[in-house]
């Protein structure tokens, strides 16, 4: 159990048991261009983790949204001959469409151009200003518009941005500075006191070595740009985009507007982020919170990158590099995958293929082979076989499971493994454990060959066990593949929806009632040809 669960409890009036709260966020995505597989990766993982916690009965708040200010956005709008607001309004739609297509069940969608966000940013930063951590100075430096970040000359690669490979812009402005340098010791103490706050450990060490390397004050306002949140004590300035964006996590839970709500959800948050934004979330953000007198976030989980041909799939690369790269990468908009493989198979791939925390290759052939192996041959096949044999040997009525079967013992262990894996933000391991149960259920069928046997108790026992395994599998896969879980549930004759059940109680072996109609239906996951 990591920090965050168990805090901010409220009692369930039915059982009087405490209900943990679970607050999870994705980064808010830039609207300089459309969503893609990389942004879908974070969003689907956060969604599945949120769904798992709902399944456990937790009170969940899942936040995603869009980061709509800054130079990069203003540049993209100008390229399209639109106002920044007009452009943001257009692109935000694409994000919302993509998340709908991926069955993302967020509880709120925050746009940084909303009045509630402007008000929160101003209130929060006014606090930091009043607390004496912001000063005026002149900034000279090299700026990458794609990163919305400054670089020193020793960080450049061939004189260009080390992340995007694009030329940097010379900046020379009067800016307000946040005195980050004053937080070195407090940050180190915080890291010492909260060993689990930043995970995985490799990423925590990265953040720590950055802090130990010495922190410089950061420029947090711009006068060269109007597209941002106005600085309340000096209206000639707007806040630098990163400095407004991070505060979204507080806006959505009522900071400065609803203290009770804010106290219920903060600081027990889980920020899920990509590894390129560690410094902002694991150094700046906790320091900003400290400066404003707010507790730092309890959990930041840093995931790796999906890579294709060795390069991160980023929107900026799509736009700035050669046309060929753009053509190849824009082909993998989330909706293109959904159209090709279906929503659940797309979600499954994003959750299962690359462990959260590591980098991994993303390829079309990779999806096809995992789809065929895990979904068509294993899960789909288990359901099809069971339903066929229940049809031929049990007149279509699913028998009860054996309460003492070996498969039942395995299922109990798998439920516990899956629970522990979701809890430590490892969806791939939760699914791997679930597929172990599917594999064993298939193996038990192959060993017993009920399709060759005469109807009777032996056949009933093996089919009842397989149906019960499918019932438990539906529960366990429901955060990853909500529609598939509902469909299996329905086909094996159950009422309601797996998402309305509670794990672990409802996943205990023996819940399949027996005597209900099992329907075969069309293959859940028809096999795919590699390469097309
Ligand atoms: O950084 N693999 O927005 P952004 C995995 N607005 N994840 C990827 C990815 C890839 N190839 N490419 C992108 C920003 N992501 C800021 C965030 S938060 C207060 C402000 C995911 O649109 C990953 O989560 O560039 C990464 O951190 C995020 O998209 C960056 O999205």
Boltz pocket constraint, residues with backbone or C-beta under 6 A from the ligand:
constraints:
  - pocket:
      binder: B
      contacts: [[A, 26], [A, 27], [A, 28], [A, 29], [A, 30], [A, 31], [A, 37], [A, 38], [A, 39], [A, 41], [A, 42], [A, 67], [A, 242], [A, 245], [A, 246], [A, 247], [A, 248], [A, 272], [A, 273], [A, 274], [A, 275], [A, 276], [A, 277], [A, 304], [A, 305], [A, 306], [A, 307], [A, 311], [A, 312], [A, 313], [A, 314]]
      max_distance: 6.0
